[in-house]
């Protein structure tokens, strides 16, 4: 083992800054505490990582796509050949008609008849009531 190996150490901040889209300080600290990544302790609690240790940790996070239909090997899965016919989610035409009818009845203006006693009572003023 040579001392030059320690020249390439990366601080925790450097790792987080350089690979910010892949790992954060909290995740790195948790991985260190769980023994998932090798590290070197420095002065005053500083933590450093060998580039190889960071690369090994990040490699374990890699995921290979399992649904690659372009693969020429036989995986037992077949690409869909035709789109399935199905009704779109939501309402059916019958329920749409029922809802439309209900809303039309609810919000349509009802014709007022001037001969009904309730309409006469609403339109009288205080002076009309005294004369009637």
C-alpha positions as CSV (number, residue, x, y, z in Angstrom):
1,X,0.0,0.0,0.0
2,X,1.3,3.4,-1.0
3,X,0.6,6.8,0.5
4,X,-0.4,8.1,-2.9
5,X,-3.6,6.3,-2.5
6,X,-4.6,8.9,0.1
7,X,-3.9,11.8,-2.2
8,X,-7.2,11.1,-4.1
9,X,-9.5,11.1,-1.0
10,X,-12.7,12.9,-1.4
11,X,-14.4,14.8,1.4
12,X,-18.0,14.1,2.2
13,X,-18.9,17.6,0.9
14,X,-17.0,16.9,-2.4
15,X,-18.8,13.6,-2.9
16,X,-22.2,15.2,-2.3
17,X,-21.4,18.2,-4.5
18,X,-19.9,16.1,-7.4
19,X,-22.7,13.5,-7.3
20,X,-25.6,15.6,-6.1
21,X,-28.1,13.9,-8.4
22,X,-27.1,10.5,-7.0
23,X,-26.4,10.9,-3.3
24,X,-27.0,13.3,-0.5
25,X,-25.3,13.9,2.8
26,X,-27.9,12.1,4.8
27,X,-27.8,9.0,2.6
28,X,-24.0,9.0,2.6
29,X,-23.9,9.2,6.4
30,X,-26.5,6.4,6.7
31,X,-24.5,4.2,4.3
32,X,-21.4,4.9,6.3
33,X,-23.1,4.0,9.6
34,X,-24.5,0.8,8.1
35,X,-21.1,-0.3,6.8
36,X,-22.2,0.0,3.1
37,X,-19.4,2.3,2.2
38,X,-15.7,2.4,3.3
39,X,-14.4,5.7,4.7
40,X,-11.4,7.3,6.3
41,X,-11.8,9.3,9.5
42,X,-10.0,12.6,9.6
43,X,-9.4,15.3,12.2
44,X,-12.3,16.8,14.1
45,X,-14.8,14.3,12.8
46,X,-14.1,14.9,9.1
47,X,-14.9,12.0,6.8
48,X,-13.2,11.1,3.6
49,X,-13.9,8.5,0.9
50,X,-11.7,6.7,-1.6
51,X,-13.0,7.2,-5.1
52,X,-13.2,3.4,-5.5
53,X,-15.4,3.2,-2.5
54,X,-17.7,5.9,-3.8
55,X,-17.8,4.2,-7.2
56,X,-18.6,0.8,-5.6
57,X,-21.5,2.3,-3.6
58,X,-23.0,4.2,-6.5
59,X,-22.7,1.0,-8.7
60,X,-24.9,-0.8,-6.2
61,X,-27.6,1.8,-6.8
62,X,-27.6,1.0,-10.5
63,X,-30.8,-0.6,-11.8
64,X,-31.1,-2.6,-15.0
65,X,-34.4,-2.2,-16.9
66,X,-36.3,-5.5,-16.7
67,X,-38.9,-4.6,-19.4
68,X,-36.7,-4.1,-22.4
69,X,-38.7,-5.4,-25.4
70,X,-35.9,-4.6,-27.8
71,X,-33.8,-7.4,-26.3
72,X,-33.3,-10.2,-28.8
73,X,-33.1,-12.9,-26.1
74,X,-36.2,-14.9,-25.2
75,X,-37.3,-13.6,-21.8
76,X,-40.8,-15.1,-21.9
77,X,-42.3,-11.6,-22.2
78,X,-43.8,-10.5,-25.5
79,X,-44.4,-7.0,-26.6
80,X,-48.0,-6.0,-26.9
81,X,-49.2,-6.5,-30.5
82,X,-52.6,-4.7,-30.3
83,X,-54.1,-2.2,-28.1
84,X,-56.8,-3.6,-25.8
85,X,-60.3,-2.3,-26.4
86,X,-61.8,-0.9,-23.2
87,X,-64.1,1.8,-22.1
88,X,-62.4,4.9,-20.8
89,X,-62.6,5.5,-17.2
90,X,-65.3,7.8,-15.9
91,X,-68.9,7.9,-16.8
92,X,-70.9,5.9,-19.3
93,X,-73.2,7.6,-21.8
94,X,-76.2,6.6,-19.8
95,X,-74.9,8.1,-16.6
96,X,-73.8,11.2,-18.5
97,X,-77.4,11.7,-19.8
98,X,-78.8,11.2,-16.3
99,X,-76.4,13.8,-14.9
100,X,-77.1,16.3,-17.7
101,X,-80.9,15.9,-17.2
102,X,-80.5,16.4,-13.4
103,X,-78.4,19.5,-13.8
104,X,-80.7,20.9,-16.5
105,X,-83.7,20.5,-14.1
106,X,-81.7,21.9,-11.2
107,X,-80.4,25.1,-12.9
108,X,-83.1,25.8,-15.4
109,X,-85.3,28.8,-14.6
110,X,-88.8,27.7,-13.6
111,X,-91.5,29.9,-15.3
112,X,-93.2,32.2,-12.8
113,X,-97.0,32.4,-13.1
114,X,-98.4,35.8,-12.1
115,X,-101.7,34.3,-11.0
116,X,-100.2,32.3,-8.2
117,X,-100.8,33.7,-4.7
118,X,-97.2,33.4,-3.7
119,X,-96.0,35.6,-6.6
120,X,-98.6,38.2,-5.7
121,X,-97.5,38.2,-2.1
122,X,-93.9,38.7,-3.1
123,X,-94.6,41.7,-5.3
124,X,-96.8,43.7,-2.9
125,X,-95.3,46.7,-1.2
126,X,-96.1,47.9,2.3
127,X,-98.7,50.4,1.0
128,X,-100.4,47.7,-1.1
129,X,-100.9,45.5,2.0
130,X,-102.7,48.3,3.9
131,X,-105.2,48.9,1.1
132,X,-105.8,45.2,0.5
